[in-house]
Structure formats: structure tokens, C-alpha cells
Amino acid sequence: MIVIRSTIFNIALVLVTLVLGILGLPLVLGPRRWICGLRDFWIRLVLWLLKVTVGLSHRVEGLEHLPKGAFMVASKHQSAWETLALHTIFQDPSIVLKQELLKLPVLGFYISKVGMVPIDRGAGGAALKSMMAAARKASGDGRPVLIFPQGTRVAPGDDAPYHSGVFALYRALNCPVVPVALNSGTFWSRQAFFKRPGVITVRILPTLPRGMDRKTFMHDLETTIETETRAIDAPASA
């Protein structure tokens, strides 16, 4: 049954993305909010398809921890799922992502238009400077800046370092950081065709205040996210 449901979802995902991507091209001529509206509709449609075909939904805990005003989001990254679903939790986030994603057919064009924070990992210091400029603009526009501090998807139970770029961004934006733990990889694993039914948990954790030194910030961020991720993963994997 998982094979059939996953096949139906993956086919529907490709078709919906292509159809909306082509039909939405005229919206590029209008204001940015038109493209954002199309993005939000597409994401909610994909999440609905995921629920009705695969039986995979999600719940959000800790919304009371969201601060007022400008803030960053530092999230665990286990799956492609959160690159979609976090848009429904944090209003119009600007996501730090690999520049290569802007080259994807159709989808890359829209990613560029909605205004993300691309980073060219091979460009060294120039890449960091460009990332900071894009992040400052997004934050100045009232958008939360979202970063995956491990820089890539990490499967449940695996370890990967937290990169110092998250601290550089935190220091440059001078705003509090909202850590996020989740267990999406238990149901939609990295580069996997099959998706499992269940309920993904997204846990928004207490905010890390501005003004922390590098060592304390990096330690507290990693410890907080990893501890809560293991706590979520344990019952989900049982």
C-alpha cells in the first residue's frame, strides 16, 4: 500500500508543480505578492495531497515561543518536507539555500522571484557577504530568515556538524533565534521515493536571545535542537 500511495503522490506532485508553474508565469509581471500567493497555494495543495494519498500530516508545538518583531529560525533538516511546510508556520520566510536550486527548471525561477537567500558554497568570503546582504534585506522587509544550520539534510540518528555560518548570520541580523526540532525524516527520508503515513512533529523551542557570544550560541543551539529532535524521534521510531 505504501508503494501505491507514494507513487500516486509523486506523480501528482510533478503534475501539480508543472501545471501551476506554467499557468502562473503571467503572475511574474505583477507585484511580488502575486508570486507569493501562488507559492502558498502550491504548498498547501502539496501538503493536502500528501495527507490524502500517503496519510502523512503534521502537528506544530510551541507556537507560544515565537517572538514579536524580527527573528531568525534555525531548523533541523531531515527531509524535503520542511522546505515546504515551514512556509505555513512562519509567514513568508526567506530561506538560506544552495544557489544551485535557482537553476532548477520552473521551480528555480519561482524560488528566485519570491526572494530567498542563496549561497554559493564555492565562492568563499564573497558568498558570505552576498548571503548577509540578502538576509539583511529580507529581515528589513519584516520576513523571518530561516537557515538549516547543518547545511544539508541529515537522516534521523545521524550526526553532522553545525556550521558557523548560522552564528555569522545571527550576529549580522542582531535578532533572536527560534530553534526548531522535527522528525520529518522518519516518514519522508532523504532522497526517498517512498513516504510513510503518520504525523510529523514540528517543535518550536524557546528563543535564544540576541547578543550571545559564539561559543555559547553554537553550543546552546546545537544542544537544544538535537536534544529535542531525539525526544521526538524516539516515540516516532518505536
N, C-alpha and C positions, 0 to 999 in steps of 0.2 A: 504493500500500500504506500509506503514511503517513496518508493521508486516512481509510482504513478503520479502521486501528488506533487513530488518535486519536479517531474517532467512537465506537468501541466503549468506549474508556477513559472518555471524558467522560460517556457515558450511564451506565456502571457507577458512576462516581464520584457522580453525582447520586442514583442509586437506593440505593447503599450508605449514603450520608450521610442520606438521608431515612428509610430503614428503621431504621438504628441510632439515629438521632436520636429517632424516635418510640418505638421499643421500649425505649430507655434512660431514658425520662422517670421511671419509678419509682425509679431509682437516685439521683435528686436528694434523696430523702427519707433517704438513708443518709449515711455519712461521705464526706468529700471523696475518699478513695482509691478509692471505687467509680467516681466520675466519671472520675478519672484512669485507672483501668483500662480503661474504655470508650474514652477518648481514645486510649490507647496501642494498643488493639486496632484501632481505626478507622484510625489512621495506618499501622500495619504492613500492614493489609489493602489500603489505597490504594497503598502502595509496591509490594506484591506484584502488584496489578492493573496497575500501571504497567509492571512488568517483563514480565509475561506477555502483555500486549496490545500495548504500544508497543515493548518491548525496551529500556527505559531503566532502568538500575540505577545504583549509585553505589559509590564506594570512599572510605575515610577514611584520611588520612595524618596522622601526628603526634600520635597519642593519648598518646605519652610526655610531651608538653608540658603535659598537664593537671595543674594544681597540686592539692594536698590542701587541704581547708578551703574557705572561702568564696571565690568568684571571680565575675567578670563575664565575659560573652562579647560581643565586638564583631565582628559578622559582615558580610561583603559581602552585598548583597541584589540579586539579579538576577531572581528568579522567585518564584512562589508555592510552589515545591517546597521551599525551605529552611524555610518556616514549618511544614512538616510534618516533614521528615526530621531536622532538628536535634533534635527531641524524642527520637529514637532514639540520638543521640550524647551529649547532655547530659541527665542524669537529671532529669526533672521541671522544666524551665526555666520561669522566669517571664518572658514576653516583653513588651517595651515595644512597644505597638501603638496605632494610632489608635482613639479612643473610638467612632468610627462603626462599627467592626467588631462592637461589642457589640449593635448594632441589627439585625444580620443575622438572618433567620428561622432558627430551630432552632440553627444553628451559633453565633450570637451569645450565645444563652442558655447554652450549654455553655462558651464562652470565659469568660464571667463567673464561672461556677461553679468552674472549675479554678483561678482566681486569677492573672490576668495583671496587667500594669502599664499601664493605659490612660492616654492623654494627650489632652487636648482642646487642639488647636493654636490655637484661637481664644481661649483663656482667659488667655493671658499668664502672669504670675507665679503665679497661682493654680494653673494647670495643672502648672507645675514643682514646686510644693510638694506637690500631690497625687501626682504621679509619684514623688517622693522617698519619701513615706510608704509607698506601696505597695511600692516597691523594697526599702526597709529591712525591711519585714515579711517579704517573700519571702526575702531574704538571711538574716534572722534565723531563718527556718524551715529553713535549710540548702539552699535552692534557688538554683541559679545564675541570675543576672539576665542576660537576653540582649537586646541592643539592636542595631539596624541603624543605625550612626552617620550614614549619608547620609539616613536618614529615609524613603526610598522605594526602589522597585525601579529599578535603573539598568542599562540594556542593556549587553552587552559592548562595550567600545570607547568608550562614552560617559563623560563626566565629570560629576560632581555634588559639591558641597562636603560636607565632613564637619561636622556641626553641633556646636556647643559643648555641647549637652545631654549628650553622652557623657562629657565631662570633668566636668560638674556631678555626674553620677551616680557616676563613678569617685571623685571627692573625697568625696561623701557616704557611700558604702559603705566607703571606705578598704580596698579589696581589690585584688588583682592582676587584670589584664585579659588574657583569652585572645583574640588576634586570629584571625579565620577568613577564609580566601580560598576561593572556589569558582567554578565555571563553569556553574552550572545554566542560565543564560540562553542558552547555546549550544544547548541541547536543548529547553528549555521557556521560551520567551521571554515577555516581559511582555504580558499580555492576549491571548495567542495561543491559538487553538483547537488548532492542530497541535503535536504533540510528536514530536521526533526520537529514534530509537533511539541508544543509545550508553552511555557510562559517565560519570556526573558525578563530578568530583573535589572532595572537601572536604578542605582542608588546614588543620590546626590548627597555629598558629605559636607560636614561643616567647613566653612570658608577659611582659607589661610589668609591672614591679613597682609596688607602691603607692608613693605619696609623690612622684611626678614633678610638675614644675610644668606649667602649662597649655600653654605653647608647645612644650615638649619632648614632652609626651604626645601632643598633637594631631599634631605632625609625625611622630613615630615610628609612631603608629597608622596614619595615612593612608599613609605611605611603605611600611610593612610589608605592609599588606593590598593596596594597589594593585600593588606590585611582584610579589607572589606571584600575584595574580589574572591579571596579564598573562602571567606564566610558564605558568600553567595554560591560559589561553585560547589561547595560540599553537599548541600541537600539536592542541588540540581543534578549532580552526577550519581547520587545514591540510587 
